[in-house]
């Protein structure tokens, strides 16, 4: 049987070779076709199918990747490589084609912690408490100062109207029906009275403690102050002689001598009040002894000794010019003076009702009008007037001597200004001859000014 199969196979091979040789003999170009067949080997369909399957499996492996290693694809022959040539394409930017995803922000959920401990807000609580206390103090202090001023005025209104024809005069006639104090600030109230003989008018000032200011209240604890009543009477020039007098508490006297121009110049010496029958802690400063004895008579001394705690100062002067001027003020003439009578009283507000405290000042207000009439009646002797006149001439001479250089400089400046104006006037005119004469005159003046100064001596003939 095996022999039979072998014979069939040999037969088939032999018949195939025979057919091939026959084809070569019939075709003239068969030898060339053999070479072409050798160059391009015939790939069977089964081989093509196997190659396609191998290529497909390798591509799938490249796409899926290997979990244990990284796959690197080297594509050197990309058809778009020429776009990355910097020299050929200027301004071409390689953009990253990868899609950028926005980062996800995760907000932590922190629970709100409302602390129940108020110690964390002590600064805010302190500030709010301070503001509340300040505004409450402002309202109460303002109200109390207004009450004090109105109570004093209502208590002494009848006395003021009996001595002055106009109380609270502000230029409007027949205003006494609705008269009231003028509020300068929350702690200062003023009242102007006029219409009385021997004086131009009287200014009343109520200078109260700054109760509306919390800082002033705290400062008052360290340095206590008092509510005060200041009265200034402007006397007529013919109704008062020339003298300067002051009676004040010891501490106030020191400040007045240091600050007031007339007291520091005419009566800087402070003498104890016991020398003038004054038992209280007062100092007396006087220019004319005769005037002092006339003012501090029996009635005045009795009131001063009875109410020493209510009296701060009594200042009478015909040379009153206010506070002392500094040396750097550059004044070239003496300040203007006026004849005044000034009183300073302390208001006893603490420890008693307002009405009673204001009534305590009624005897002192009567003393004011008595002193006003007293000063009008005082007439100094001839020796006292001569002394007062010499004092004033001496003060004026000292002032002129101290300001001589300043006045000479001011006079030279005025003269130079006058020459400058004259030159501008001459140059503005179209007159060459007049301009030439003015220039010659100016040259002679300058030459004379530069020349040596010689004194001319007059010799009497024998």
Phi, psi and omega in degrees: 000318179292329178294320179300314179298324180293321179295319179298320180293318178297322180296318181294319180295318182295319180293328178290318180294321180299318179295325182292314179297323177297321179293324180290324180289327180282329184259126180286336183256023184290326181295328178286327180292331178296320179294322180294323180293323178293322179293323183245089179296146183278126179257124183285164181295328180291321178294319178299318180296320179294319179295319180297319180294321179295318180295322180293318180294323178293322178296320180295323178294322179293321181289318182288326181079167179250131182292335186271346183212168181264142179258126181248123179254120182255106181248086183278334186257049178288143182283354180249016181293333183290343178287344181267009176283115185291325183287329183276320181243101179276141180079001180279126182248135178275116183261143178281117184277358181287141181281123180271125178262140180292138180291144181273124181265126180252117181265122181286138179272096180265127180290140178290130184249099175273108182282137176268359181271114183284354179295339180287345183241031184292326180293315178296319179296321179294318180293315179295322178294320178297317179295319180296316179296321181297313182291324176295317179295322179298315182294314182291320179294319177298317180295319181292320178298319177296321178296318180297314182296315181293324179294317178298316182295316179295329180288322186250011182296317181295320178296320179293319180291334177287335183256345179228145180282332179234121177245125184076038183290125174230024179096352180258124182283152178057053182249004184295346181290318185245032183290147178203169178288149176268125182272103179283321176207189183289346180228008179234126179230140183233159178209129180249129179238141180212171180092055178213148179290155176071359178213154177281329180169175180226130179253124178253128179235125173259107179255097185266167177295145180284073181290339180281349182255115182294324179294322177294326177295317179293322177292328178293339176292322179281317179234094184296140176235170182231155171290137185230152176242120180248130181236128179237121180247123178265110183277155172289149184296325182276353184254016179209132177281176184269106174194161180233129182216146177206134171235125185209159172298156189302312181294320179292324180298321179298316180291322181293317179296326181283329188257326186274133183293314185292319180291320180291336182265313190265331180212071181285345183280131178257126180245146180293150182290341179297337178291345183236029178063034176251117185274341183286173179281071184239156170243146181243130176237121187218143176270316182244119181295327180298319179291324180296313179295329180287324181284312182276064177279190185297317183291315180296316180296324180294316180293319181295319180289334181280326182236059182291330183284345181264346184261125177261313178198156170228117187236119179236126185204143172260358181240032183287125179226014177091206183289158182294139179276144178281161181290338181272006182290331178073029179288134182257358176214160182297143179293152178291140182244162176214160181265120186223158169233124184234141179231145174229119183239148175264133180271121180278074184280323187285135172087007178205160178297158183297317182298317180293321179295321179289327177293335178297335183273355182298315176299326179289326175293323175295325177295328179299311181290328176293318179294325178298314178291327180295315180296324178296326184273345182290129176229116183285155176288173182295320180294319179294320178295320179295319178297317179296321179294320178295320178300320181288324177292322178295318178297319179294320179295318178297320180295317179295323179293321180290330183256016182297312182297319180293321179290323177296319178295320178294322178294319178296322178294319178295320180294318179295322177296323179294319178295321180297317178295323178294320179296316178298322180294319181291318181291335179287337180279148180266064181225091183300325181294318179292322177296322179294317180296322180292323178293321177296320178296320180291322177295320178296322180294319179293321178294321178293324180291324180281339183289167179291145180271129181234140178265140180265124181255132178260126182247126179285141179284140181280000000 
